[in-house]
């Protein structure tokens, strides 16, 4: 029986970074589902297809080759058509596009079996928007990770600046509020806190403090 940890929460809450560190700490495999959707979003952008046209997106889905690999450090790398696009998918534009297509039933259905199969084979820490509520409803531990929207925007803005991206805090904050609205109001698999999910608010916590909070929750749940 595999031990799975499902981490859900809004954009910029630190899910990917913390989930990756948590997986490394306890020897689990890390799966960043948001990166998978962003990769699909990048493919849609490159194809010149409207991310709001579900019929058009559904039509090109079979031609999109998305793959997930791990580098020598155990970090997840996303490939699109064989090309590493891990850094390209972290822009605000890719994020908004990913949110648009993530609301489409055809897109979510195309990725559901892939995510569940990974969780059946390995002990995983998987993060996203609907992991505990839809993808892994029987996960041994569900965590809802969140933080104040302005703090989340500040963290994302700093991340983009470190990468040399041309962005303003105001733009990032506006995009994040827009994505929050999209993620929580979409008809298909909206962002919700599963009834049995443990709430973890990191607004006032540093990265190390946030990791220790999640680690404490994991140790108490699995006795490790």
Secondary structure as GFF3:
##gff-version 3
##sequence-region A 1 224
A	DSSP	beta_strand	5	8	.	.	.	ID=ss1
A	DSSP	alpha_helix	15	26	.	.	.	ID=ss2
A	DSSP	beta_strand	29	32	.	.	.	ID=ss3
A	DSSP	alpha_helix	33	47	.	.	.	ID=ss4
A	DSSP	alpha_helix	54	61	.	.	.	ID=ss5
A	DSSP	beta_strand	66	70	.	.	.	ID=ss6
A	DSSP	beta_strand	76	80	.	.	.	ID=ss7
A	DSSP	beta_strand	83	84	.	.	.	ID=ss8
A	DSSP	three_ten_helix	88	90	.	.	.	ID=ss9
A	DSSP	alpha_helix	92	102	.	.	.	ID=ss10
A	DSSP	alpha_helix	105	121	.	.	.	ID=ss11
A	DSSP	beta_strand	124	128	.	.	.	ID=ss12
A	DSSP	pi_helix	131	135	.	.	.	ID=ss13
A	DSSP	beta_strand	141	146	.	.	.	ID=ss14
A	DSSP	alpha_helix	149	162	.	.	.	ID=ss15
A	DSSP	alpha_helix	169	185	.	.	.	ID=ss16
A	DSSP	beta_strand	198	201	.	.	.	ID=ss17
A	DSSP	alpha_helix	207	222	.	.	.	ID=ss18
###
